[in-house]
């Protein structure tokens, strides 16, 4: 592999060309030695990867998604140089900092401080550079006095804190991150995501996660690995939607049984009003949302036991809306035609931004968990969700809708439409964040 520094924006910094990886699996450890002295084959071959080709350019963030065993970690280890391809070639330009499986690169007998020196020196920093950045690394990791304890005493979260703190301070050109952030606490994960968003302005990131939302949020492109081959690559939103369609196309099994839930309370919603709404609505900051018509031909998947036939936004009185103002009450109506018996139908929705990030959503399960609305062939299900429409920053949005049969934890998807209803926020008074909510009160006093 080349370690030449990539200097031009858009330059290819990682090129994976026709890569394959085959492992030899032996039934007994001693067969590894015996294989050198016999012509008999004492192993069986397992092809972990086959014919993998893609490129990353300087400044790109690319996600790798796929189920366990699809070859994601093997691919990253070959890119980082800890494994050698059986076939094909990989070229890397620039300094790579990797956060692979938990604890990789750490000596469990060394203290955290000693491992910082070891890991940073492996990544190319001199003794003087490490000492100059030591305080910043410790501050980022936030593990206190444990920095002078052997890392074998660390929790998984502390491992990740220290490992990420090192790679965040080594001036890498390329970051390779494999699922490690899944074990961190929420605050540290947010800190890492802020760092990654800042890093991608100048560097290249190869990011592996089971969280398709994280991939959609962080990455421009994605590569979906399935059984050691590339199933699809392209825009992160499109690839993640295809992956979810495949993943949820069958029956979804819960890992653990869930306790019975109490019936949902039916309380009259409290009347609320944002006192600024009249002023905002009379200004050019009014959050006008243009609603487009339902498109039944948008990309979809499912078993086909039911079909979504209509989706629209309406007033509480039932009048369909072509425009709505953020902060006002809206009713999302979803109609479903049933073509096979559904014992426990669930109808739900997600509101997503243009990057495919889920902003909010809900479904009918909890409201009818104790009294399922069974439906027979030929009947129509109508689900209505009444909520105050959040104030949305200017841009394009979509609503994904779905109908399933079963429970929240164990169900079969019958029809899921990714972008069933599109709408556009023309202007907005949102000061920060992905959505704005009506304020019931804002006070500022001077003593």
Secondary structure as the mmCIF struct_conf table of DSSP 4:
data_model
#
loop_
_struct_conf.conf_type_id
_struct_conf.id
_struct_conf.beg_label_comp_id
_struct_conf.beg_label_asym_id
_struct_conf.beg_label_seq_id
_struct_conf.end_label_comp_id
_struct_conf.end_label_asym_id
_struct_conf.end_label_seq_id
HELX_LH_PP_P HELX_LH_PP_P1 UNK A 4 UNK A 6
BEND BEND1 UNK A 8 UNK A 8
TURN_TY1_P TURN_TY1_P1 UNK A 9 UNK A 10
STRN STRN1 UNK A 12 UNK A 26
BEND BEND2 UNK A 27 UNK A 28
TURN_TY1_P TURN_TY1_P2 UNK A 29 UNK A 29
HELX_RH_AL_P HELX_RH_AL_P1 UNK A 30 UNK A 34
HELX_RH_3T_P HELX_RH_3T_P1 UNK A 35 UNK A 37
BEND BEND3 UNK A 39 UNK A 40
STRN STRN2 UNK A 43 UNK A 57
TURN_TY1_P TURN_TY1_P3 UNK A 58 UNK A 59
STRN STRN3 UNK A 61 UNK A 65
TURN_TY1_P TURN_TY1_P4 UNK A 68 UNK A 69
BEND BEND4 UNK A 70 UNK A 71
HELX_RH_AL_P HELX_RH_AL_P2 UNK A 72 UNK A 80
TURN_TY1_P TURN_TY1_P5 UNK A 81 UNK A 81
BEND BEND5 UNK A 82 UNK A 83
BEND BEND6 UNK A 86 UNK A 86
STRN STRN4 UNK A 87 UNK A 92
BEND BEND7 UNK A 94 UNK A 94
STRN STRN5 UNK A 96 UNK A 99
BEND BEND8 UNK A 101 UNK A 101
TURN_TY1_P TURN_TY1_P6 UNK A 102 UNK A 105
TURN_TY1_P TURN_TY1_P7 UNK A 108 UNK A 109
BEND BEND9 UNK A 110 UNK A 110
STRN STRN6 UNK A 111 UNK A 111
HELX_RH_AL_P HELX_RH_AL_P3 UNK A 112 UNK A 122
TURN_TY1_P TURN_TY1_P8 UNK A 123 UNK A 124
HELX_RH_AL_P HELX_RH_AL_P4 UNK A 127 UNK A 141
HELX_RH_3T_P HELX_RH_3T_P2 UNK A 144 UNK A 148
BEND BEND10 UNK A 149 UNK A 149
STRN STRN7 UNK A 150 UNK A 150
HELX_RH_3T_P HELX_RH_3T_P3 UNK A 151 UNK A 153
HELX_RH_AL_P HELX_RH_AL_P5 UNK A 156 UNK A 167
TURN_TY1_P TURN_TY1_P9 UNK A 168 UNK A 169
BEND BEND11 UNK A 170 UNK A 170
BEND BEND12 UNK A 173 UNK A 173
STRN STRN8 UNK A 174 UNK A 178
BEND BEND13 UNK A 179 UNK A 179
HELX_RH_3T_P HELX_RH_3T_P4 UNK A 180 UNK A 183
BEND BEND14 UNK A 184 UNK A 184
HELX_RH_AL_P HELX_RH_AL_P6 UNK A 186 UNK A 199
TURN_TY1_P TURN_TY1_P10 UNK A 200 UNK A 202
BEND BEND15 UNK A 203 UNK A 203
STRN STRN9 UNK A 204 UNK A 208
BEND BEND16 UNK A 210 UNK A 210
HELX_RH_AL_P HELX_RH_AL_P7 UNK A 212 UNK A 218
BEND BEND17 UNK A 220 UNK A 220
STRN STRN10 UNK A 221 UNK A 226
TURN_TY1_P TURN_TY1_P11 UNK A 227 UNK A 228
STRN STRN11 UNK A 229 UNK A 235
HELX_RH_AL_P HELX_RH_AL_P8 UNK A 236 UNK A 247
TURN_TY1_P TURN_TY1_P12 UNK A 248 UNK A 248
BEND BEND18 UNK A 249 UNK A 250
STRN STRN12 UNK A 251 UNK A 252
HELX_LH_PP_P HELX_LH_PP_P2 UNK A 253 UNK A 254
BEND BEND19 UNK A 255 UNK A 256
HELX_LH_PP_P HELX_LH_PP_P3 UNK A 257 UNK A 265
HELX_LH_PP_P HELX_LH_PP_P4 UNK A 268 UNK A 271
TURN_TY1_P TURN_TY1_P13 UNK A 275 UNK A 276
HELX_RH_AL_P HELX_RH_AL_P9 UNK A 277 UNK A 281
TURN_TY1_P TURN_TY1_P14 UNK A 282 UNK A 282
BEND BEND20 UNK A 283 UNK A 283
TURN_TY1_P TURN_TY1_P15 UNK A 284 UNK A 285
STRN STRN13 UNK A 288 UNK A 291
HELX_LH_PP_P HELX_LH_PP_P5 UNK A 292 UNK A 294
TURN_TY1_P TURN_TY1_P16 UNK A 296 UNK A 297
BEND BEND21 UNK A 298 UNK A 299
STRN STRN14 UNK A 300 UNK A 301
BEND BEND22 UNK A 304 UNK A 305
STRN STRN15 UNK A 306 UNK A 314
TURN_TY1_P TURN_TY1_P17 UNK A 316 UNK A 317
STRN STRN16 UNK A 320 UNK A 320
BEND BEND23 UNK A 322 UNK A 322
STRN STRN17 UNK A 323 UNK A 325
TURN_TY1_P TURN_TY1_P18 UNK A 326 UNK A 327
BEND BEND24 UNK A 328 UNK A 328
STRN STRN18 UNK A 329 UNK A 338
BEND BEND25 UNK A 339 UNK A 340
STRN STRN19 UNK A 342 UNK A 342
BEND BEND26 UNK A 343 UNK A 344
STRN STRN20 UNK A 345 UNK A 353
TURN_TY1_P TURN_TY1_P19 UNK A 354 UNK A 355
STRN STRN21 UNK A 358 UNK A 363
BEND BEND27 UNK A 364 UNK A 364
TURN_TY1_P TURN_TY1_P20 UNK A 365 UNK A 365
HELX_RH_3T_P HELX_RH_3T_P5 UNK A 366 UNK A 368
BEND BEND28 UNK A 369 UNK A 371
STRN STRN22 UNK A 375 UNK A 375
TURN_TY1_P TURN_TY1_P21 UNK A 377 UNK A 378
STRN STRN23 UNK A 380 UNK A 388
HELX_LH_PP_P HELX_LH_PP_P6 UNK A 389 UNK A 390
STRN STRN24 UNK A 391 UNK A 392
BEND BEND29 UNK A 394 UNK A 394
STRN STRN25 UNK A 395 UNK A 406
BEND BEND30 UNK A 408 UNK A 410
STRN STRN26 UNK A 411 UNK A 425
BEND BEND31 UNK A 432 UNK A 434
STRN STRN27 UNK A 435 UNK A 436
BEND BEND32 UNK A 440 UNK A 440
#
